[in-house]
């Protein structure tokens, strides 16, 4: 399948075509990263409504914030997967693509004949990534899975929040974990295919991905030991490591991870060297045990200073610290600006700012597609005639 024209830049996945039956966050995040480094991504969407993430909100100048974030540089092909004509379209797409990604409802890909088991005997070079909430087998395989539900099942909620109240992560962390594992495994599969000539199939489950990220609290509570407590924005077991309030009411985050830093902090920042040798605070575990008392002492010592002055003292003492930024402050972050991390991408609502992805190459940052924007062009490339395309549209297949 010929590629769309791109700027004269060589990228790692130039020449690779990805077809994605995707929705929500996990699979679209994976394929956007593939598009960033050169892959052509053809996104299959429902006629009329498209990926339901298009309707999550209207906060990005009339478009959905999630959708703008993870769907740039893709081509949108509308196709009713239950329509009889869809089979021929998918057959031609799969025959010409390198990677198929799907995160449809449990069992949907298999019912459509698009599982790895159904496709790879006919297309041995094809790489199939099947994404789901709980995996393709086991007692939970047919359960619906959304990000918050996986956060609960993986135990993240049990260690996040305050002592009184658990809290979800403020981002779709289970979806992101699964999307990144799908992305890295697709890259590995492409390397393997280059060595063996053979594709492969694999699955990525949101529960598997997030449980992997829960390694620290899991091992901390090994053999029935008590889990790390919920401590809000502070670290559960290292202290002082978290938020402290300055004179102007603003919060400064600081992190002290060893005894050398603790001694320096007491001498140069708090001007209370006696605390460094106080038996109640002599070790990390003792400081964590006495966190309430130590918080009061630290904030008492910082009370004469504004947040900016506290950060200056911390920087001079080489103690790790950060401001607790709101979203507006992240948009204007001086480090992002100084490093030229912002670009502009086209969308159906006009140009929007977009962060450069962490990447080794100059990433591809093409427009966010309108629903079905590339349908006729893609079908034409696949060899469907104008009359066939017209008939498909009249029948509601596209």
VEXKETOR-371400 format. One line per 5 residues: number of its first residue (from 1); their letters; for each residue x, y, z of C-alpha. Coordinates in steps of 0.2 Angstrom, whole numbers. Layout:
! residues N
NUM) A) X,Y,Z ~ ...
***
This chain:
! residues 398
1) XXXXX) 0,0,0 ~ 8,17,-5 ~ 12,29,9 ~ 6,47,10 ~ 19,60,6
6) XXXXX) 29,65,22 ~ 42,78,24 ~ 60,73,19 ~ 64,65,36 ~ 69,47,39
11) XXXXX) 60,39,53 ~ 62,22,61 ~ 45,15,55 ~ 44,23,38 ~ 36,10,27
16) XXXXX) 27,1,40 ~ 8,1,40 ~ -3,-1,55 ~ -22,-5,54 ~ -30,-2,71
21) XXXXX) -47,-7,77 ~ -46,5,91 ~ -56,15,104 ~ -54,25,120 ~ -36,27,126
26) XXXXX) -25,11,127 ~ -24,6,108 ~ -25,24,102 ~ -10,29,113 ~ 0,14,107
31) XXXXX) -3,18,88 ~ 0,37,90 ~ 17,33,96 ~ 20,21,81 ~ 14,36,70
36) XXXXX) 26,48,79 ~ 41,38,73 ~ 35,36,55 ~ 21,22,54 ~ 6,25,43
41) XXXXX) -9,22,55 ~ -26,18,48 ~ -39,20,61 ~ -55,11,59 ~ -70,20,66
46) XXXXX) -89,18,66 ~ -98,27,53 ~ -107,42,60 ~ -100,42,78 ~ -82,35,77
51) XXXXX) -71,31,91 ~ -82,35,107 ~ -67,45,114 ~ -72,58,102 ~ -87,62,113
56) XXXXX) -78,62,130 ~ -79,81,131 ~ -77,97,121 ~ -63,105,131 ~ -50,106,117
61) XXXXX) -58,120,107 ~ -74,109,104 ~ -65,93,102 ~ -62,80,115 ~ -46,82,125
66) XXXXX) -41,63,125 ~ -44,62,107 ~ -33,77,102 ~ -19,70,113 ~ -18,52,106
71) XXXXX) -25,53,88 ~ -14,64,78 ~ -5,58,62 ~ -18,45,59 ~ -30,42,44
76) XXXXX) -48,39,49 ~ -57,26,39 ~ -76,24,43 ~ -82,6,42 ~ -96,-3,49
81) XXXXX) -88,-20,54 ~ -105,-29,55 ~ -109,-24,37 ~ -107,-38,24 ~ -95,-27,14
86) XXXXX) -83,-24,28 ~ -76,-41,26 ~ -68,-37,9 ~ -62,-21,15 ~ -53,-29,30
91) XXXXX) -46,-43,19 ~ -37,-30,8 ~ -31,-20,22 ~ -24,-34,32 ~ -16,-41,16
96) XXXXX) -6,-25,14 ~ -2,-20,32 ~ 12,-25,44 ~ 3,-23,61 ~ -15,-25,66
101) XXXXX) -20,-18,83 ~ -37,-20,91 ~ -44,-16,108 ~ -63,-20,104 ~ -75,-27,117
106) XXXXX) -71,-44,124 ~ -73,-57,110 ~ -77,-45,96 ~ -61,-47,86 ~ -63,-66,86
111) XXXXX) -82,-65,81 ~ -76,-54,66 ~ -63,-67,61 ~ -49,-54,65 ~ -40,-63,80
116) XXXXX) -22,-67,78 ~ -27,-86,77 ~ -38,-83,62 ~ -27,-71,53 ~ -9,-77,55
121) XXXXX) -10,-94,46 ~ -15,-84,30 ~ -3,-69,34 ~ 13,-76,42 ~ 22,-59,42
126) XXXXX) 8,-50,51 ~ 10,-44,68 ~ -6,-45,78 ~ -8,-35,95 ~ -24,-39,104
131) XXXXX) -27,-28,119 ~ -40,-31,133 ~ -44,-27,151 ~ -41,-44,159 ~ -34,-55,145
136) XXXXX) -41,-67,132 ~ -44,-81,144 ~ -47,-84,163 ~ -62,-80,173 ~ -62,-62,170
141) XXXXX) -59,-62,151 ~ -77,-56,147 ~ -78,-43,160 ~ -79,-25,154 ~ -64,-15,159
146) XXXXX) -62,4,161 ~ -47,13,168 ~ -54,16,186 ~ -59,-2,187 ~ -42,-9,183
151) XXXXX) -34,4,195 ~ -46,-4,208 ~ -42,-22,203 ~ -23,-20,202 ~ -23,-12,220
156) XXXXX) -18,5,215 ~ -32,13,224 ~ -27,4,240 ~ -11,13,241 ~ -16,30,233
161) XXXXX) -25,44,242 ~ -26,49,260 ~ -27,38,276 ~ -46,42,276 ~ -50,41,257
166) XXXXX) -43,31,242 ~ -40,41,226 ~ -39,37,208 ~ -24,42,198 ~ -28,59,189
171) XXXXX) -23,51,172 ~ -29,35,163 ~ -14,26,171 ~ -20,8,167 ~ -23,13,149
176) XXXXX) -7,21,147 ~ 3,7,155 ~ -6,-5,143 ~ -3,6,128 ~ 16,8,131
181) XXXXX) 18,-11,133 ~ 9,-13,117 ~ 20,0,109 ~ 36,-8,115 ~ 31,-26,111
186) XXXXX) 26,-21,93 ~ 43,-13,91 ~ 51,-29,97 ~ 40,-39,86 ~ 46,-29,71
191) XXXXX) 64,-32,75 ~ 61,-51,77 ~ 52,-51,60 ~ 67,-43,52 ~ 77,-57,59
196) XXXXX) 66,-72,56 ~ 54,-66,42 ~ 39,-71,53 ~ 26,-60,62 ~ 18,-65,78
201) XXXXX) 3,-62,89 ~ 3,-57,107 ~ -10,-49,119 ~ -8,-35,132 ~ -20,-34,146
206) XXXXX) -23,-18,156 ~ -23,-28,172 ~ -6,-36,168 ~ 2,-20,164 ~ -4,-11,179
211) XXXXX) 0,-25,191 ~ 18,-25,184 ~ 19,-6,189 ~ 13,-11,206 ~ 29,-20,210
216) XXXXX) 35,-10,224 ~ 19,-11,235 ~ 17,-29,230 ~ 35,-34,236 ~ 33,-22,251
221) XXXXX) 18,-32,257 ~ 26,-49,253 ~ 21,-64,263 ~ 6,-55,271 ~ 16,-40,277
226) XXXXX) 6,-24,279 ~ 5,-14,263 ~ 12,4,262 ~ -1,16,269 ~ -10,29,259
231) XXXXX) -1,46,263 ~ -8,58,250 ~ 6,67,241 ~ 19,61,253 ~ 29,46,250
236) XXXXX) 23,31,260 ~ 40,25,267 ~ 52,39,264 ~ 51,56,273 ~ 52,70,271
241) XXXXX) 47,67,253 ~ 31,77,248 ~ 22,93,250 ~ 26,107,263 ~ 18,124,264
246) XXXXX) 27,140,264 ~ 23,157,271 ~ 13,163,256 ~ 2,147,257 ~ 10,139,241
251) XXXXX) 16,121,242 ~ 34,116,239 ~ 38,97,235 ~ 54,91,242 ~ 63,74,242
256) XXXXX) 76,68,254 ~ 82,50,251 ~ 97,48,262 ~ 106,53,278 ~ 118,64,269
261) XXXXX) 104,74,262 ~ 95,75,278 ~ 110,82,287 ~ 112,95,274 ~ 93,99,274
266) XXXXX) 94,102,293 ~ 109,113,292 ~ 107,123,276 ~ 88,124,274 ~ 80,123,291
271) XXXXX) 95,131,300 ~ 92,117,314 ~ 107,106,313 ~ 101,98,330 ~ 87,89,321
276) XXXXX) 100,79,310 ~ 106,70,326 ~ 89,69,335 ~ 86,51,339 ~ 67,52,333
281) XXXXX) 73,57,315 ~ 90,48,314 ~ 85,36,300 ~ 73,36,286 ~ 61,24,295
286) XXXXX) 61,34,311 ~ 57,50,301 ~ 43,41,292 ~ 36,35,309 ~ 36,52,316
291) XXXXX) 30,61,300 ~ 17,72,309 ~ 29,79,322 ~ 42,82,308 ~ 30,90,296
296) XXXXX) 26,103,310 ~ 44,106,313 ~ 49,108,295 ~ 34,120,291 ~ 38,130,307
301) XXXXX) 56,132,301 ~ 50,137,283 ~ 36,149,289 ~ 47,165,287 ~ 49,161,268
306) XXXXX) 39,162,253 ~ 38,146,241 ~ 51,155,229 ~ 63,158,244 ~ 61,140,250
311) XXXXX) 65,133,233 ~ 80,145,232 ~ 87,138,248 ~ 83,120,243 ~ 92,123,226
316) XXXXX) 107,131,235 ~ 108,116,246 ~ 106,104,232 ~ 90,96,239 ~ 78,89,226
321) XXXXX) 62,100,225 ~ 48,105,214 ~ 34,117,212 ~ 16,110,213 ~ 10,116,196
326) XXXXX) -7,118,190 ~ -11,115,172 ~ -9,133,167 ~ 8,133,174 ~ 13,117,164
331) XXXXX) 7,125,148 ~ 19,140,152 ~ 33,129,160 ~ 50,138,157 ~ 59,121,155
336) XXXXX) 48,115,141 ~ 49,132,133 ~ 68,133,134 ~ 70,116,127 ~ 58,119,112
341) XXXXX) 46,105,117 ~ 31,113,109 ~ 25,111,91 ~ 8,115,82 ~ -3,102,74
346) XXXXX) -19,104,63 ~ -36,98,69 ~ -53,99,63 ~ -55,114,75 ~ -39,123,69
351) XXXXX) -21,122,74 ~ -17,117,92 ~ -1,116,103 ~ 6,99,105 ~ 21,93,115
356) XXXXX) 35,84,106 ~ 35,66,112 ~ 50,59,120 ~ 59,52,104 ~ 76,49,96
361) XXXXX) 70,56,79 ~ 61,71,73 ~ 43,65,76 ~ 29,65,64 ~ 16,77,70
366) XXXXX) 2,77,57 ~ -16,82,59 ~ -29,75,70 ~ -41,67,58 ~ -59,72,56
371) XXXXX) -71,57,57 ~ -69,47,40 ~ -58,60,33 ~ -48,47,23 ~ -61,34,19
376) XXXXX) -63,36,0 ~ -44,39,-2 ~ -40,23,7 ~ -53,12,-2 ~ -47,19,-18
381) XXXXX) -29,13,-14 ~ -36,-4,-10 ~ -43,-5,-27 ~ -62,-2,-24 ~ -70,8,-39
386) XXXXX) -79,24,-37 ~ -95,15,-40 ~ -91,2,-26 ~ -87,16,-14 ~ -103,25,-18
391) XXXXX) -113,9,-15 ~ -104,7,1 ~ -109,24,7 ~ -127,22,1 ~ -128,6,11
396) XXX) -121,13,27 ~ -105,2,26 ~ -94,17,27
***
